[in-house]
Amino acid sequence: MPTLEAHDITKTFRAGRALRLVLDRVSLDVDAGQTLAVVGPSGAGKTTLLRVLCGLEAADAGRIAINGDEVTHRMPQRRAIALVTQNDALLPHLSIDDNLRLVARNGMHRIDAVSAMLHVNAIRKQKTRTVSGGERQRASLARALLADPSVLLLDEPFAHLDPPLRAVVRRSLFDVRSSFGGPMLLVTHDHLDAMAVATRLAVLIDGRIEQIGEPHIVFERPANVRVAAFLGVPAMNLLPGETFAMPGCIVGIRPERIALASDGAIRVRIERIERAGSDALVTGRDGGVAITVRVDAAAMPRVGETVGLAFDASALLRFDRESGEAL
């Protein structure tokens, strides 16, 4: 089965008289059967990375290979890569069925099987413009599979969907993964979507891969403060080491790893409370330091109240104050 490899991909765009570095020596690999999710903030270079991989943009430097065969300078149609975009790219004046027939290489039996798997059979006779965003995305996934690609690229497939539809399309990706044996690469700014479907996670910030690994390890053990500050809603608390009697460094701790306790080692005055379903995000201040805690909404304190915070020392991460790298 094919693998996808990218080595030292560099891409710049001209902005007036200046050159803007969008991808800075990006290297990654995705094996057959794996799903690599690339997450990062808006403007990090995620979409540009996909466009370079599938040949819609030319890299300034670097190498791209599929199953060991270099495709760096091949035209997009000769790379055996399918790209699913956030705007679905279906032809709106055609029915869903006609859109699928345009790319299907194995006849009606294959269309029927893929449509059934992705739950689009009921809408196949409808015009594309008349169906919902979630249905269009499922149809886009079906069309991509029907092209029999070696590699599947997904560009923010959840971006324009409301929460219930996001969940439906995420489940559809599990169906795709079960039937598609090649490498899948998903880019998104939402780490929850990424962690739900990925076997590996990469964090791209300002055009550079900051960390890549198993999702739970990247989340729990960020390589630097840049990753720590991006992953999580809310993100990891990044606090002066002096708050924890660890001078000379930055200390990180996730909001869910802190508990309210009357005898807590740190005392804060509650400034803000945000309800989040059955949980609440409570932000308090210890002098000039703000700390956010995730608590059970049924036991949340009141604004203005002073409470103690307790934590397990094993939950504390240390980062170098100058470089921001994990210690």
BELZI-V385646 format. One line per field, one symbol per residue. phi: phi as a letter, one per 30 degrees, with the letter a starting at -180 (. if undefined). A space follows every 50 residues. Layout:
phi=???
//
This chain:
phi=.dbcbbbhdbbbbdbiccccdcbchdbabbdeicbccccldeidjddeed dddcjdbcddajbbbbhicdbecddedcchcccccdcihddddcdedddd ddcdcbidededdddddchcedcddddedccddddddddddddddddhdd bccbchdceccdeddedddeddddddddccdddcbccaccddddddcdcb bbccbhibddabldedddddbddadddddcdjbddedcbeeddchbdibc ccadedccbdadcddccbcdcabcdbidcbcccbbcicccbcbcbdddbd dcejdcbcbbadedddccbddddiddc
//
